[in-house]
């Protein structure tokens, strides 16, 4: 049987080479009910429905700035057009 990986003499080489950086102070994460609220908002409220595959939670893809919400006036206009039976000019 041959050797599969490198020898143990090289173990920890990269970690030993990297410079030590002090940990930064971070804001505390919400716990309990507040954390569940944060998860819900992240997964369902601010999630953008679009074409293609669903974006994963660890994706580096930026969320587009454009809002997917339709103004209320546009909805009313479409309902009026639909009730008239087509795209006719409104008075």
MODELLER restraints for C-alpha pairs under 7 A, 6 or more apart:
rsr = mdl.restraints
at = mdl.atoms
rsr.add(forms.Gaussian(group=physical.xy_distance, feature=features.Distance(at['CA:81:A'], at['CA:87:A']), mean=5.72, stdev=0.5))
rsr.add(forms.Gaussian(group=physical.xy_distance, feature=features.Distance(at['CA:81:A'], at['CA:88:A']), mean=6.78, stdev=0.5))
